Amino acid sequence: MTGADPGLFGPESVTWQLHSDPVMWIAGVRALYLQALHPRVVRGVTQNSDFRRDAWGRLMRTADFVGTTTYGTTEAAERAGARVRKIHRMLTATDPDTGERYGVDEPALLMWVHCAEIDSYLHVARRSGFRLTDAQADRYVAEHRQSARLVGLDPDAVPANRVEMAEYFEKVHPDLAAGPEAREVDDFLLRPPTHPLLVPAREVLWRRVAHLAYASLPPYAHELYGRPAPASATVTRQLRLAGLLLRRIPARVRWQLPPKHILRAMARLGPDARPAPYKLGR
C-alpha cells in the first residue's frame, strides 16, 4: 500500500468492499422507488428537472457521485459534495396543495434521500448474498455519516446503526404517500425512454432489474404504491440468483466501464486496495 490519500472511507471500510458489488445497480433503483414516496422530495425532482429526457444522464451522475465519494481522493469527494450542496441551495419546489415554496435542501428532505439510499444499498446487498455480519452492517451505516455530511446534513443527526435507521423510518412513515409524482417515477422506472432499437433490450433486461428492485421494497411501500407485495422468500431467491449471476462477470470487465473509479483508486493506492468481499472477514 502506498502513502497516497485513501479518501473518505479507505480500503479497510465496509463501504469500499460493498460499493464494488454489481447488485448496487438494483439497490440504486430500489432507492429511487423509496425516495419517490416522500411527496416533498419527489416534487423537488419533478419540478426542477426533466428526468424523462435525461434519465440515463441522471442515473450516471448519481453513480459517479457515489463512486467519487467512495473511491476518490478526499479532495475529490469534498468537491463533489460542494457541487451538490451548491445546486441544492439554488433549487426550490412548490406544494400544489398549499402553495408553499420550499428549498430542496431542507434537512428533513436530505435525510430521507440519504436514509433511503443507504438502507437500499445495505438491504439489497445482504439479501442477495453479500455476507456481512450485523456489526459490519452497523459499521456501514455509521460510515455514511460522512456521505451525509457531504450533502449538507449534520452527521451527528444521521442514523449511526440499523436500529436508529429503523426508528427513523418508523418516525417518517406518516409523511409518505404515493402521489402523482411518485406514480410518474414508477412509470418511468418501468419504461424509461430509450432509442427504438434498444426497446427490446429494455424489455428483457431493464424491466427485470426494475421489477426486482421494486419487489425488494418494504411492505409499507408496496401498500402505498397499491400493488400486492410478492412473497418475501421468492424475492430473496430472485435477489440471490441475480447476485450470483452478476458476480460471475469478472471484476476486471465490470471495472473497465466508465468512469473507472475503482481502477483509478487501485492505481493510486496499489493492488492491495482491490475491493473484495472476503477482505471483510480478515
Secondary structure as UniProt FT lines:
FT   TURN            7..9
FT   TURN            11..12
FT   HELIX           14..18
FT   TURN            19..20
FT   TURN            22..23
FT   HELIX           24..35
FT   TURN            36..37
FT   HELIX           39..46
FT   TURN            47..48
FT   TURN            51..54
FT   HELIX           55..71
FT   HELIX           74..89
FT   STRAND          92..94
FT   TURN            96..98
FT   STRAND          101..103
FT   TURN            104..105
FT   HELIX           107..127
FT   TURN            128..129
FT   HELIX           134..143
FT   HELIX           145..150
FT   TURN            151..152
FT   HELIX           155..157
FT   HELIX           162..172
FT   HELIX           173..175
FT   HELIX           180..190
FT   HELIX           196..198
FT   HELIX           199..201
FT   HELIX           202..206
FT   HELIX           207..215
FT   HELIX           219..225
FT   HELIX           232..247
FT   HELIX           251..254
FT   TURN            255..256
FT   TURN            258..259
FT   HELIX           261..269
FT   HELIX           271..273
FT   HELIX           277..281
//
